[in-house]
């Protein structure tokens, strides 16, 4: 949602919003082991359990110099995240520790 929340759907019913980010959520993808990832305009990526509990949070604001807000993401075959940012950077992030391993600006 534009306010940083996630909605958990059950059939055609939406449950109470779950606060996920401080700014808009632009990307949601499936992850390994029954988890999913979100990317927000706040420059953070989060891993969530199937029960909507935050498992990991990585803050990219200090690692991505220009416009760190997340606009798109995918998981590469090697298990790292590939992100597109508001500042037009393409960033690779290691899932183990959240460190940026490669940036194209």
N, C-alpha and C positions, 0 to 999 in steps of 0.2 A: 504494500500500500504506500501511498505518497507520504504518509506520516511515519513510516518506518516499522509498521506492524505487519504481521503475517496473519492470514485467516486459515483456520483449520476447518475443512469441509467434511461433513458426514452426509453423504448422499446429496440432496439439494439444500441442505441446511448449513449455514455458516455459524460457527461457534464464536465466542468472544475473541476479539483481536488479541494477539500475543505481541508484546513490544519486542522487536528484534534489533532495530537500528535507530539511531537518533535522527536520521534523514531517510528519504525515500529508498525503498528496496527496488532495485532494477534487475537483479538476476537471481534465479533460483534453479538449481540443478540437482539431479540425483547423484548421490555419492556411493561409495562402497559400504558394505555391511549394513544395509538398511538405514542409511543416513542421507541427509541432503545438505546442501550448502546454499547460503544466501550472500549476496554482495550488495552493499548499500552505498548511497551517495556520501555517507560519512567516512568512506575509505576503509571500511572494515569488511572482512569476510568471516562468516561464522559457519561452523559445522553444527548440525542439529540431529538429534536422535529422532526416531519415528514417533516418539511421544512429545515432540516439540520442546525438548530440553537442550539448551546450548551445551555443546560438548567442547568446542574449541573456538577461540576468537583470535584473529590476527588483524592488527592495525597496520595498514600500509601507509599512513599519512607521512611518516618520517622516512619511508623507503622509496616513495614515489614522489619526485619533486614537483610535478605540475599536474594539478587536477586529479587527485587520487581517487575520486569517486568511481565506484565500480559500475560499468555499464553492461558488460557481458562477461561470461565465464564458461569454461569447459574443463573437464579433467582429461589430461593427456594419457596416452597409453602407458607412460612410465609412472603415472600416479600423481604427477604435479598438476597444479592448477594453472590454466592459461587465462589471463584476464585482459579485458579491454577497459580503459579508463576514460573518464570525462576529458582529461588532458590529452587524449589520443595516443597514449602509450599502450604498448602490448607488453604485459608483464607475466613472467613465469614465477610461481611461488611454490616452494617445497612444502608439502602437506605435513611433514614431520615437525617443522619448527616455524613455519610462516615466513621464512627468509626469502627475499627476492633473489632468484638465481640468474635471471636474465631480463633485461629491459630493452625495448626498442622504442625510441621516441621520435 
